[in-house]
Amino acid sequence: MENKNFSVSQINSYLKKKFNMDPKLKNIQVKGELSNYKSYANGHDYFTLKDENSEISGVLYKGRKRNLEFKPEDGMKVIIKGSVEVYEKKGQYQLKANSMKKDGIGDLYISFEKLKEKLKSEGLFDESHKKDIPKYPKRIGVITAKTGSAIKDIITTINRRYPQCEIYVFSTLVQGDFAAPQIVSQLKKSQRYDLDTIIIGRGGGSIEDLWPFNEEIVAREIFDCKIPIISAVGHETDFTISDFAADLRAPTPTAAAELAVPQTDELNNRICEINKRLTKIMDNKLSSNKERLDNICKKQIIKNPESIYNIKQMHLDQLINNLDHYSKDMITKNKSKLRLLENSAILKNPENIYENKKTHLNNLIKNLDYSSKNIITKNKNKLQLIEGSTTLKNPKNIYENKKTHLNNLIKNLNYSSKNIITENKNKLEIIKSSKILKNPNEIKNKKEDRLIINIDKLEILNPLLTLKRGYSIAKSKDKVIKSVKDVESGDEVNIKVDDGTINTKVI
């Protein structure tokens, strides 16, 4: 290149040629972690490939995607074969991928899954801990960066849908190493205000950009917060630990604002509908009460209220007459009882009652004294007999007598057992020589004949045969009716006939 002024296009064109001339860059194999992977409408995919220290932009054109055996995602470690080229228009170099294969999962993704599993096992994501989002909030807190599309979208959406709601913005870093502690600090601060709902989040970005919302301290502070929280981090496909710990997850900040407040127009329409319904109900109620009032006014009692007094007066007169009649009758009966008492012998001579009771008591005392002396005398005589008995004087006699009696019983038992054995032997011989054993069918035939005769007799006595001849059996309360006295008016009666039962009732 000669020493002269070059245009930007010339420099980019020169560098592109240099890149194309380098054989190492034409067929290269690069290992790294995918980040910020996006597919566009034209079918091409764009991404960033990085390691611990550096990153490079990359592109996978539509025609090369057909050979992929997996769906590339952020956090994946891959091995890419392709070439490094200069994008002449923007003066940037990029990795053009010809093929891509998996090389394990990225470290950030592994950390994400480990923390997610840990907090899940502790119950931080359980539905039972989720708080309901208020339907009609007065004050909403927003924890996000004070600049950027997220805060603008949230404020615009809330003001458009529900302008009477107050918005408190708690500005914080949402990216970088210092973001997570600041998010926690603003969460603690927001709880000192009388808020109904808190929205926490940010716009889209790579997994590194969203990482503060995957920190454990942020997740635990969200879980401990007493105010319902809506998490809105990244785009619809982005998920963070904060989303799982929050009471509600929104796919975008705008969606979070829509979930946090109602639509004023919808509320006004609903209020109008309720107002119409209430007006209709009130009109119906007034119409109904007016009709009732008209009916009441037409009643005779309202037209002639004195008629109520006349009826009550007649009832009162009747009660007075009944009371007078009953009182006179009661006085007459009590006078008769009083005369009987005045003429009784008890009132004329009450000492007779005392004398009779005294005489009866004395007789009881005499009988008791006589009976007790007789019992004592009899028991003394029994005691004297027992004391003079030979049993007490010589108790060995009892033993000898019992012994003799037992020996006699043993002899009698031996004699009886021998007789029983002899008799049973004789019976056995007789049975062996009997016709019954020689011809047992004869007994069976006789028993069958007796059984048939008995069945015929039972068949004659069968009450159901009587039903076939036109008779019936009447029952009430599971008892057969034998007399008209067995039933009363109103009792249910079941009449059994040959082909069924008739249910009837006594009039």
Secondary structure, DSSP 8 states (H G I E B T S, - for coil): --SS---HHHHHHHHHHHHHH-HHHHSEEEEEEEEEEEE-TTS-EEEEEE-SS-EEEEEE-GGGGGG-SS---TTEEEEEEEEEEEETTTTEEEEEEEEEEEEEE-HHHHHHHHHHHHHHHTTTT-GGG-----SS-SEEEEEE-SSSHHHHHHHHHHHHH-TTSEEEEEE---SSTTHHHHHHHHHHHHTTS--SEEEEEE----TTTTGGGG-HHHHHHHHH-SS-EEEEESSTT---HHHHHSSEE-SSHHHHHHHHS--HHHHHHHHHHHHHHHHHHHHHHHHHHHHHHHHHHHSHHHH-THHHHHHHHHHHHHHHHHHHHHHHHHHHHHHHHHHHHHHSHHHH-THHHHHHHHHHHHHHHHHHHHHHHHHHHHHHHHHHHHHT-HHHH-THHHHHHHHHHHHHHHHHHHHHHHHHHHHHHHHHHHHHTSHHHH-THHHHHHHHHHHHHHHHHHHHH-HHHHHHTT--EEEETTEE--SGGG--TT-EEEEEETTEEEEEE--
